[in-house]
Amino acid sequence: MSSLFYIKFGLLDIFSWVVEFESLRYPGFLNPVALKFYVDFIGCLLNLFRTYHREKNKMKKRSMLCLIACVLVSYNTFANVCRDVVVLVHGNTASPSSWNNTYNLLLSNGYSSSEIYRPNWGSKSCAACNNHNGSEETPVRQAIVSALANSCTGKIDVIGHSMGATLAAQQISKLGVASSVDTFVGIAGAFRGLWTCGAYPFNVWSSTCGYYGLSIQSPFLDSLFGEPLGDKVYSIKSNIDQVVCATGVCSVGGVHSSRIWNESASYTYTLGHFGLQSDTATQQYNLIN
């Protein structure tokens, strides 16, 4: 048989091996981002075959060099674009635009808009009406499920602010996907409750402070405590947080309420509740990369 036959099928065997190997490494490998790798590789093969017909005598050595170049260049392209999809969950009565600083920083560092999910949840006019049950859950759950389905690594990074941090944590736990979360970042969350809500069952009478809310030792918070949230877990907090520290006391049981059980690290800033979200974009980016 001709040398072209062996070159062609040798390259296709290598291509098939690369696809199989990457599919094992990245469960979400067959998606538009990963397909760029395939397109680049096939483009290299086509150029290689064209060169063969023009310069058959020099083809043996050149084919091997081209093969190596095809694999390295195409794979490098894939490696550079394959990263965890990010889910950003806003706080009580806020909107996806509250993440603009983080969102724009991600875009400027090579993320595409399709790699960033910003679910829009809850009432925008009644803070006391929102809790962690029912309609508030749905957008966050759908965002996490969609992000996982479209992640070329098979993993996602989740960042939540304020009540969005506990809501995101709840959905990770309910879905049982902690092992698919590479990094979880809770910003100004009340993981141990808010003193302004009181202590359950003698809590402030509102949805936000009730059974599924943020009163100290609420059934919701007690059920969430200790649940795994990701491979790496970080909290970002402040001792002048106008919400978490509204009574002048930030801690519950001697631990800052924004700290998360079994966390990898915690970072303290001299910022207010909303500044912790908007002014720590660089720290957020560094934690998930």
N, C-alpha and C positions, 0 to 999 in steps of 0.2 A: 504494500500500500504506500501511497505517497506520504512524504513528511508532513504535508499540509493536514492529512487526516489525523495523524498523531498529535500535531500541534493543536488542531481545533478541539479534539475530544479531550486532550489533556487539560486545556484551559477550561473547558466546560466542567470537567471533573473538579478542578480546583474551585471554580465558581460555586458549584453545588456544595462542596465541603464548607466554604465560607458561609454560605446561607444557612446550612444546617447548624454549624458551630454557633453563629450569632443568634439563631433562633433559640438555642438552648440557653445562651447567656442572657438574652433579652426577650422575655415572653411576648412583648409587644412589637417584635421586630418587623413584622409585615405591616408597615404603615407608610404614609407619604414621605415622612422624613427619611426612614430607612431605604425607601425605594430609590432615593437619589444615589445611594451607593450602587445599586444594581444598574441604574442608567449609566453612571460613569464607567462601570466595569464593562458593560456591553459595548459602550462607545469605544473603549480601548480595544476590545476584541475586533470590532469592525475595522478600525484603523490598521490593526495588525494584519488582518487578512488582505486588505488593500495593498499594503506594503509588500506582502509575500508575492503577489502576482506581478508586481513591478520589478522586484529584485530578488528572484528566487535563489540565486547563487550565494547571496549574503544573508539569506534568511535564517539559517540555523542558529547562529550566534545572536543575531538581532532579535529573533523571536523570544529567546530566553530573557534578554534584557527588557524587551517590551512587556513580557509577562510579569516580571518583577515590578516594573514601573506601574503597570495596570493595578496590581494588587495593592501596592503601597499607597499610590495616589488615591485610589478609590476608597480604600479602607480608611485612610487618614481623613478623607472628607466625611465619611460616615461617623468616625469617632468624634470628630469635632462638633457635629451637629446633634448627636444623640445624647440627650440629657433628660433628667426628670421633668415631668410636667409639674407646674406650680399651681396650687389652689390658694387663693387669698380670700379669707372670710372676714367681712367687716363687722363692726360692733352694732349695738342696739340703736335703732333708728337711723343708722348711717347708710351709706350707699357704696356701690363699687368704686365710685370716684374717690372715695377716701383713701384708696390705695394708689392714687396717681403717682406719687413719688416713687414708690416701689415698682409699680408697673412700668413707668418710663425708664427707670434704671435697668430693669430686666431687658427691655427692648434695646436699649443702647449697648447692652452687653451680648447681643446676638440672639436673644429669645425672640420667637415670633408670637404674635397675638394668639395663635392657635395653641400655644404651649402654656398659656396663662388663663386660668379660670377664676372668675370673680362673681360668685353667686350673689344674687340680690334677694335678701330674705327679710321678713318681718314688717310690721307697721312702721311707717316713717313719722307718724304724728302722735303715737301713744306708746311711750317707752315702757310704762307700767303694764301694758297689755302683752308684751312679748315674753315668751319663756322658751323652754327647750322641749316643747311638745307640740306635735301636729304640724300645722302649715309652715312654721319656722324651720322645721327640719328638712322639708322636701327639697328646696333649692340647693342646700348644702350637700345633702346626700347625693343628689343627681350630679352635682359638680364633681364630687369625689369619684363616683362610678365612671363618669365620662372621662375624667383625667386619667384614670387607670387604664381604660380601654384604649386611649390614644397615646400612652407613654411608650416610647421605643425602648426604654430601659425596663419597663414593667414595674417601675416605682414612681412615686410622686413625692413632692415636698408640700407641706401644708403650713400656712402661716395664718394665725387668727388674732384678731384684736378685740380686747374687752369681752363682751358676751359672745362674740364670734369665735373666740378661742375655746371656750367651754362647749359651744355648739359644735365646732369642728371636732373636738375631742370625743364628744358623744357619738357623732356619726362614724368616726373611725372605729370606735368600740362596737357600736351596733352592727356595722358591716363586717366586723372581724378582719379588717385589712391592715392592722398595725404592722404586720410583717412586710407590707408593700409600701409603707411610708418610710422613705429614707430619712427625712428630717421633719420634725414637728417643732414649730416655734410659737409659743404663746406670749402675746404682748399685752401687758396690763390686764390679764385675765383675773377673775376672782375664783380661782380653783378651790379655795377653802372658804369662800363665802364673803358676803359684805355685811359689816356691822350695821350699816344703814338699813338693811333688810331685817335686822333682828335675828334671833335664833329660833329655828323651827321646833315646835309648832307655834311658838309665840312670836310669829313673824309679822312684818308689815303685811296688811291684807291687799295683795296685788299679785298678778300672775308672775311678774318678774321676781318677786320675793317668796313665792309659794312653793308648793310641792315640787314642781319642775323648775324652780327658780334658784336664786342665789342667796337665800338666807343661810346662816350658819347651820351646818348639819342638816340641810334639807335632804329628803330622800334622793333627789336627783344627784346632788353632789356626793352623798355617801356612796351611791351606786357607781359613780364614775371614779372615785378615788382608787388609785392603785392599778387602774387599767393600763395596759401597754399602749403607747401612742405612736411609736416609730423606733427606728434603729437609733436615732439620735434625737434627744429632746432638749430644747432650750427655753428659758423664760427671759423676758425683757421686762424690767420693772422700775418703779420709782418710789421714793419715800415721800414725794410730794404729789402723788397721784390724787387728783380731785375726786375720783370715784372710789377707787379701792381704799384710799386713806381718808375718806371724807369726814370721819369722826375724829381724826387725829391719830387713829390706830390703824396700822397697815397689816398687822399680824393676827393670825388665828392660831391659838395654841403655841405661840412663840415663833411661828413661821410666817413670813410674808405671804399674804394670800395669793400673790401672783406667781409664787414658786410652784413648780410642778413636781410631783413625786418621781423619784428615780431619774431626775433630769441629768443631762450630761454637764451642763453649766448654766449659770444664771448671770445676767448682766444688769447692773443698776445705773440708771441715768438720772440726772437732775432735770427732768422734763415732766410736764403735765401729762394727763391721761391721753390726750390726743396727740401731743408732741411725740409720745413714745411710738406712735404709729408712723407719723409723717416724717419725723426727723431721724429715724434710725434705719432708713432704707439701705444704706451701705452695709450696716451690720447684718441686716436681714439677708442681703445678697451673699455676704461672706459666709454666713452660717449654712446656706444651702448649696454652696459651691466649694 
